[in-house]
Amino acid sequence: MQFFVLRVASNKEDRVREALERKVKIEGLETHVGRILVPVERHMTHKAGVRKESERKLYPGYVFVELQLDKEGRIPEKVWFTIKETEGVGDFIGSNGKPSPMSPKDEERMIQEAEKKDEVVTPADAFKKGDKVKVTNGAFQNFEGEVDEVIPDKGMIRIVTNIFNRPTPLELEYWQIEKL
């Protein structure tokens, strides 16, 4: 099976994926259609003590479909029409109106990005003890310091900064600081 790229209506990627999966099952095309992917990246943020998870599509406006070609190297007619008649589907990416499969290198990179979606990226991964940081928000804006402790369950980072020439610990949220 090879991956092909479908151009779809913007912000309708998930709806198109679900519709395609449903149609493939109804039509019994599981032997010709493999995975249908919409790669996303997840981020975990903490603001005002509230943990928030967000997703961002890596390829907005595109859905990746794994297809089994027939003996002549073409997409089987029934599969072609099932995909093309799905609401929100534009066209296959390819040259001269003929769908082209993704190169193995691009396919591998896209699959790796799609499968790592379960890993949640947190700002805690970005900071470690000893990092030099600058406060970007709040009462201590523009103060510089060093990370003393990362507190992931609270969404906080403790830094040590100098106030009146004395080392002073500050507990700040991830979004309030940046690395120097």
C-alpha positions as CSV (number, residue, x, y, z in Angstrom):
1,M,0.0,0.0,0.0
2,Q,1.1,3.6,-0.7
3,F,0.0,6.9,0.7
4,F,-1.7,9.5,-1.4
5,V,-2.5,13.0,-0.4
6,L,-6.1,14.4,-0.6
7,R,-6.7,18.1,-0.7
8,V,-9.8,18.8,1.4
9,A,-11.9,21.7,2.7
10,S,-10.0,23.7,5.3
11,N,-11.0,22.8,8.9
12,K,-12.9,19.8,7.6
13,E,-10.0,17.3,7.8
14,D,-11.4,15.3,10.7
15,R,-14.9,15.2,9.3
16,V,-13.5,14.0,5.9
17,R,-11.4,11.3,7.7
18,E,-14.4,10.0,9.6
19,A,-16.7,10.0,6.6
20,L,-14.1,8.1,4.5
21,E,-13.6,5.6,7.3
22,R,-17.4,5.1,7.5
23,K,-17.8,4.8,3.7
24,V,-14.8,2.3,3.4
25,K,-16.4,0.1,6.0
26,I,-19.9,0.3,4.4
27,E,-18.6,-0.4,0.9
28,G,-16.3,-3.2,2.1
29,L,-13.1,-1.6,0.7
30,E,-10.8,-2.4,3.7
31,T,-8.6,-4.5,1.4
32,H,-8.0,-1.5,-0.9
33,V,-7.9,1.3,1.7
34,G,-5.6,1.3,4.7
35,R,-5.0,4.0,7.2
36,I,-6.5,7.5,6.8
37,L,-4.5,10.1,8.7
38,V,-4.7,13.7,9.8
39,P,-1.4,14.3,11.6
40,V,-1.7,16.6,14.6
41,E,0.7,18.0,17.2
42,R,-0.5,18.3,20.8
43,H,0.6,20.9,23.3
44,M,0.0,21.1,27.1
45,T,-0.1,24.5,28.6
46,H,-0.7,25.9,32.1
47,K,-2.3,29.3,32.5
48,A,-3.5,30.6,35.9
49,G,-3.1,27.1,37.3
50,V,-5.4,25.6,34.7
51,R,-4.0,22.8,32.5
52,K,-5.1,23.1,28.9
53,E,-4.4,20.7,26.0
54,S,-4.6,21.9,22.5
55,E,-4.1,20.4,19.0
56,R,-2.6,21.8,15.9
57,K,-2.9,20.2,12.5
58,L,0.5,19.6,10.9
59,Y,-0.9,19.7,7.4
60,P,-4.0,21.9,7.3
61,G,-6.2,21.2,4.3
62,Y,-4.8,17.7,3.7
63,V,-5.7,14.1,4.5
64,F,-3.4,11.2,3.9
65,V,-5.0,8.0,2.6
66,E,-3.2,4.6,2.2
67,L,-4.4,2.8,-0.9
68,Q,-3.7,-0.5,-2.6
69,L,-3.3,0.0,-6.4
70,D,-4.7,-2.5,-9.0
71,K,-2.5,-4.6,-11.4
72,E,-2.2,-1.7,-13.8
73,G,-0.9,0.6,-11.0
74,R,-4.1,2.6,-10.8
75,I,-6.5,3.3,-8.0
76,P,-9.5,0.9,-8.4
77,E,-12.6,2.6,-9.8
78,K,-14.9,1.8,-6.9
79,V,-12.3,3.2,-4.4
80,W,-11.7,6.3,-6.6
81,F,-15.4,7.2,-6.7
82,T,-16.0,6.4,-3.0
83,I,-13.2,8.9,-2.1
84,K,-14.1,11.6,-4.7
85,E,-17.8,11.6,-3.8
86,T,-17.1,12.2,-0.1
87,E,-18.2,15.6,1.0
88,G,-15.3,18.0,1.6
89,V,-12.8,16.1,-0.7
90,G,-11.2,18.3,-3.3
91,D,-8.7,16.4,-5.4
92,F,-5.7,14.1,-5.1
93,I,-2.3,15.7,-5.2
94,G,-0.4,14.7,-8.3
95,S,0.8,15.8,-11.7
96,N,-1.4,16.2,-14.9
97,G,-4.5,15.3,-12.9
98,K,-3.1,11.8,-12.1
99,P,-2.7,11.0,-8.4
100,S,0.9,10.5,-7.4
101,P,1.9,8.4,-4.3
102,M,4.1,10.0,-1.7
103,S,7.8,9.3,-1.9
104,P,9.0,6.7,0.7
105,K,11.0,9.4,2.5
106,D,8.1,11.8,2.8
107,E,5.8,9.0,3.8
108,E,8.1,7.9,6.6
109,R,8.4,11.4,8.0
110,M,4.6,12.0,7.9
111,I,3.9,8.6,9.6
112,Q,6.4,9.4,12.3
113,E,4.7,12.8,12.9
114,A,1.3,11.2,12.9
115,E,2.2,8.4,15.3
116,K,3.9,10.7,17.8
117,K,0.6,12.6,18.3
118,D,0.0,10.7,21.5
119,E,3.0,12.2,23.1
120,V,2.1,15.5,24.8
121,V,4.6,18.3,24.5
122,T,4.8,20.3,27.7
123,P,6.8,23.4,28.6
124,A,8.3,21.3,31.4
125,D,10.3,19.6,28.7
126,A,11.7,22.9,27.6
127,F,13.2,23.9,31.1
128,K,15.6,22.2,33.4
129,K,17.5,23.1,36.5
130,G,20.2,25.6,35.9
131,D,18.7,27.2,32.7
132,K,19.1,31.0,32.5
133,V,15.6,32.6,32.0
134,K,14.0,35.9,31.8
135,V,10.5,36.8,33.2
136,T,8.3,38.0,30.4
137,N,5.0,38.6,32.3
138,G,3.8,39.7,35.7
139,A,5.2,41.8,38.5
140,F,8.8,40.7,38.0
141,Q,8.8,41.3,34.2
142,N,12.3,41.7,32.7
143,F,14.0,40.1,35.8
144,E,16.5,37.4,34.9
145,G,17.3,34.3,36.9
146,E,18.1,30.7,37.0
147,V,15.7,27.7,37.1
148,D,15.9,26.1,40.5
149,E,13.1,23.6,40.2
150,V,10.5,22.4,37.7
151,I,7.1,21.6,39.2
152,P,5.2,19.9,36.4
153,D,2.1,18.9,38.4
154,K,1.4,22.5,39.4
155,G,2.5,23.9,36.0
156,M,5.1,26.1,37.8
157,I,8.8,26.8,37.6
158,R,10.8,28.1,40.6
159,I,13.6,30.4,39.6
160,V,16.1,32.3,41.7
161,T,16.6,35.9,40.9
162,N,18.4,38.8,42.6
163,I,16.2,41.4,44.2
164,F,18.1,44.2,46.1
165,N,21.3,42.1,45.7
166,R,19.7,39.1,47.5
167,P,18.9,35.7,46.0
168,T,15.1,35.5,45.9
169,P,13.0,32.5,44.8
170,L,10.0,33.1,42.6
171,E,7.4,30.5,41.5
172,L,6.1,31.4,38.1
173,E,4.0,29.6,35.4
174,Y,5.7,28.3,32.3
175,W,4.3,30.9,30.0
176,Q,5.7,33.7,32.2
177,I,9.3,33.0,31.4
178,E,11.5,32.3,28.4
179,K,15.0,30.9,28.0
180,L,17.9,33.3,27.5
